[in-house]
Amino acid sequence: MKAEQLTLTNVIRLAILNIVHWLSFLSIRDKSIWIFGSWDGSVFLDNSKYLFLASQKLQPSIKPIWISNNAALVHSLRKNGYRAYQTFQIQAFLYGLRARYYFIDHAPLYGGFFSPTNLWLSGGAKIIQLWHGVPLKRLDSIGLGEEHKSEIAKVFSVLANMNLFNLSKNYYFVASSRLFGRLMADSFEVSEKKVLLSGYPRNVFQEAPMDSNYSLQKGLNEKIRKQKADGKKLVFYIPTFRDYGGNPITHKAIDLAVFEKFLAENNSVLIVKFHEADAKLQNVSKKNIIFLPSGFDIYEVLGLCDLLITDYSSIFFDFLPFNRPIVFYPYDFEEYQKSARCFYFNYEEFVPGSIVYGFDQMLKEVSSILQTGADEYKEKREKLYNFCFEYKTFMLRNILIDY
């Protein structure tokens, strides 16, 4: 919580929510009511989105409810026939008190101490952490520890943790393999008994937006599909967020003018998507370069990608099922290791693709793949896919604790 939010009013609000949270343990829970939320409550993304869209086909008797602090998103969902409410609407409170399951895909306090998914109403309910990808980078402990050093912030941390006491009792994590289950249990400081083995919804139900005819980005999706239909090769560039600031454009790791010429010569289009946490998103699209905006769900079009360029992003795990070429461009490898989280594995041995550290070297590798189809990592990608996704289908029976 930001310093300007550390006010007496918010202390009082947290104290009230704390009382409500403990009273919510008395609520009678309905196993047919499932609450969903994503990121900081403002977006419709990731595993929560895909399970929400697929849930009624999986279990026709359930009532999936999307909770968001984004009024426009709630309006759009309701207009298309979905149950959706803003965080502090009375209907969100009532459903929150009755829901048997809460599904989230980020740290519980990611949206602030006043959880946008109303987890303070979850007493006795099962909170299912879908997370947002197989991790390459080590996950910092995001349990219930204190995050601030000032005395008043410590008071806030204590109050916030108390009104999320249910996390210590009914918090479960989805993992796609036993190994990653152990790694995540260690990172989240929970028992391995609370790891639920299953495929991730955004991998298993990738066609859910199209099947349900609900997408917030139909125009851009069609623009990308048209490039594919016109015979263009689609190269996706998806770098991760950098804790020390900036992105490949501000770091001058990409020369857009040179890349534009390269793409024209190779009958290709570059699709660029920065991490959601990167505030310095670019808006400099060219004829053969398309920058996707914040909030764009890359998974709706990932299957169109012919070649992926990335660095440390977990997106490459989700691209493995297609078994298409990946070029790794960690241009700031040494700096990134010094300032960011470490990796679970030896990066240079683990990743299933060529590693390049300079822009010219990257273009040369991409050119080789586009022009000759050279691909010496096909078998390694397949093996890694089976290693990371031991569970490739959505194991509903594993997910629904005490259904």
N, C-alpha and C positions, 0 to 999 in steps of 0.2 A: 504494500500500500504506500502510495506516495506521501511525502511529508505533509503536503497541504490537506490531506484527507484525515490527518490525525487530529480530529476535533472532538470536543465534548459531545456534540450531537451524534457523531459516529460511534463513540464509546457507548452512549446510551442505546443506540440502535443495535449494536452487537450484544449488549447485555440482554435486550429484549429477545433478540433472535436466539440467544443461548437458552433462555427459558422456554421458548417455543420449541426448540430442538429437543430438549429433554421431554417435553410434553408429547412430542410427535411419536415417541416410543409407545405411547398408549393407543395410537391409531390402529385401526383394523385395516390391514393391507389387502388390496385386490390384485391377484396375480395376472389379471388381464390388462392392467394399466401399466404401460411402460413409458418412462420419461426419457427424453433425449435432449442433448445439448452438445455444442461443439466449440472448441477454442475458448475465446473470452465471452462467448454468448452472442457475438455480433454476426457470425457467418454460418453458412450452410455447407459444411465441408466434411471430408475425412470419413473415418469408419462409422461415426454416428449417423452421418447422412445416408450412407449406403444401407445400413441396417434399418434405418427408419423407413426408407422407400421400399425395402424388400420385406419388411416385417409382417405385413398383413397376409402376404402370400405364404409366408412361412408358418404363421399361426393366425388363421382367419378370425379367431375369437378375440384377439387382443385389441386394445385401444392405444395406438402409438401417439404420444403427445410431444410436440417440439416446443421447448421453452427457450426464448431468446430475448435479449434486450434491444433487438433491432426491430423497430415497428414496421419498417418496409418489408422485411423478410417475413414477419408474422402475417402481414396482410397478404403477401403473395401466396404463402402456403394455404392460408384459409380460403383465398379466392379459388384455389385449385382443389378444394375439397379436403384438405388435411386439417387435423386438429393442431392448432398452434396458438400459443399465448405468450404475451410479454411477461417478463420476470415477475413483476409485481401486480399482475392482474389477479383478481379474486379467483378466477378459474384455475390459474396456475397454482395458487395456494391449495385449492381444494383437491386438485389432481395430485399435487405433490404429497399431500397427507395420505392419499389412498394408494399411490403407486407402490407396487411390489418391487419393481426394478428401475434403476436409474442407469442410463448408459452415457458415459462421457469419453472424450478422447484426448484430454489434456489434464495437467495437474489440477486438482480440485480448486485451488486458489488462483488459478491462472487469470481469471477474470476479476480478481480482487477478493477481499475478505467477505464481501456480500455476494456469495457465489451466484452467478447468473443462472445456474440451473436449479437454484433453490435447494441445495443439498442440506441446508439447515432444517428442512422439512422431512428428511429421509429416515428418521429414527426407526430402526427395525427393518428397513428396506435393504435390498441388495444393491450395492453400487458396483457396476461392472465397468472397469477401465479398459476400453478398447485400444487405447493409445493411438498413435498416428504413424506407425511404421516399425519395421524391424530395425533395431538400432545398430549402427556402425560405430558411432561415437558413444563413449561411456555416458550413461545417464547420471547426472548429479543426483544425490539423494534429494528427492522431492517428497519426502514424507511430511511429518508435522513439526519439523524443527523450526527454531526461531530464525528469521531472516534478517532481522535488524538489530542494531546494537543499542539504540537509544532506549531510555527507560520507558517512555510513553509507547514506543513501538512494541516493546516487549509485552506491555499490558494488552495491546491490540492482538498480538500473536496468541497470547494465552486465551483471550476471549474467543478469537476466531477458531482456535483448535477445540475449544469446549463446545462451540456450536456445530462442530463437525465431528463430534465424538463417535458417531456411527461409522466413520472411516476406520476406526481402530477395531471394530467388530465385524463389519460386513463389507469390506473392501476387497474386490477380486480383480485379477488381471488376466487379460487374454494374451496368449503367446502362440506363435505358429509352430514352435518346436520345443522339445524338452530342454534343450540347451539354452535357448533364449528365454525360456520360462525361468530357469535358474538365475540367469543374468539379471533379469528384470526384478525378480523377487529380492535379490541382493540390493539392487539399486533403489527400489521402493521401500526397502526395509519391511517386507512382509514375509510371512511363511510361504514356503513352496506349495503348501496345501491350498493356498488361495490363488494359485495359477490355474487358469482354465485353458486347456489346449484346444485350439481351433484355428481354422483359416480366418484371415481378416476379411471383414465384410466388403471393403473396397476392392479387394482382389477377387473374391468369390462372386460378388454381385455387381461387377463392373458395368453391366448393361442396365442396371436398375433405372437410371435417369431416362434412358431411351425407352425402356419397357413401360415406364410409368408416364411417359410423355411430359416429364417435369424437369425443366432445366432453367437456370437463371442466366444462361449464357448461350442461348441458341444461335444468336447472330454470329458470334465469334467461332462457335463450333462449326457452323456451316462454311464460314470463310476458310477455315483450316481444311475441312473436307473437300472444298472446291479445289484447293491447291493440289491435294492428293489426286483428285479426279482428273485434273489437267496434266497429270504425269510428272509432277514435281516430286523430288525426294524430300522428305520432311526430316530435318535435323533438329532435335530438341536440345536446348541448352538450359540445364536446370542446376544452377549452383546453390550451395547451402548458405545459410546465414552465418555471418562472421561476428563473433562476440566482440572483436576489437574494432568493429565498424567498417563501413564502406562495402563495396561490391566490385565485381570484375570491371565495371565501367569506370568507376571512380579510381580504381587501382590501376587503370590503363592496361589491364591484362587482355583486353579485347579491342581491336582496332575495327570499328564498325565500317568504315569506308573500305578497308581492305577486304573485310569479310563479305560485304555486299557484292563486290566485284567477283570474289571467289564463288559465291553462290550462283551468280548469273552464269558464270562459265561452267558450272556443274549442274545446271538445271535443278537447283535445290532452293529450299526456303528454310530459314532458321526461325524456330519458335523459341522465344526466350521467356522463362518464368523464374523470377526471383522468389526467395523464401518469403512467406507471409510476414515474418518478423522484421524483414528489411524495409525500413521506412522510406528508403531512397529509391523507390521504383522509378524506372525510366519510362518516358513516353516519346521515344524517338524512332518509331517504326518506319521502315523504309520499304521499298518495293519487294525486297526478298527477305526482310527481317520483320518479324511480328513480335512485339513485346506484349505479353499478357498482363492484365491489370491485377492488382491485389484482390483477393477473393475468388479469382478464377480457379476452377477445379480442374487441374491438369489430368485427373484420372478419367474424365469424360472423353478425352481425346488421345490418351496415352497409347492406345492400340494402333493409332495411325502413324506412330513414330517409326522411321526407318533406321535411325542412328541416334543414340543418346550421348550427349556430352555432359559430364557432371564432375564433381570433385569429391566431397565428403558426404553428400546428401544420401539419405536412405532411399531416395527414389529409384536407385539402381536395383534394389531388392525387388521392388514392385514391377520393374521392367523385365526381370528374369523369366517370367512365364512365356514371354514372346520369343525368347532366345534370339535376339537381334544384337548387332554390334554395340558396344559401349566404349567410349573413349574417356579416360579419366584425366582431368586437367587441374591438378592441384598446384596452381602457379605459385601459391604462397605456403607451400608445405611446411617449411621450417617455422615461419612466423605463426602459422595456424596452430602448430603443435605447442608452441610456447604460450600462446594466449588462450587457447580453447581446451576443451575436454580431450582426454586421450581416447585412443581407440580400443575396442575390445580385442581386436586382432592386429597382427602386423599388416598394416595397410598395403604395403607394396607386394606382399605375398598373397594377400587375401582377395583383392579386387579382381574381377573376371574380365579384364580388358587391358589394352595398352595404356601406359601411364606417360603423360607428356607434361613438361614443366614450362614450356614457352609457347607463345602464340604461333610462331612460324612452324614449330614442330607439331603443334596441334592441327594446323591446317594441312600439313603434309600427311598426317595419319588419316584425317577425315577424307582427304582427296583419294588416298589409296583405297579406302573402303568403298567410297562412292563409285570410283571408276573401275575397279577390278573385282570388287566383291570380296576382297581379302578378309578372312575371318578365322583366326587361329584359336579363338577362345570359346568356340561353340560348345565343346565338350566340358570345359571348366564351368561355363555358365549353367549347363544342365545339372552338373554335379552339385553346384552351389545352391541351385534352386531346390533340389531335393533335400539338401542339408538344412536350409533355412526354413523351408515350408514343408515340414514333416506332415503337417495337417493342411490339406489343400481345399477342403470343403468346410462349410460352416457347421460346426458341431453344436446344434441347438441344445441337445440334451446335456452337453458339458457346460453350456453357458447358463442355463436357467437353474440356478441353485435353489433347491427345495421347491420346485415348481408344483 
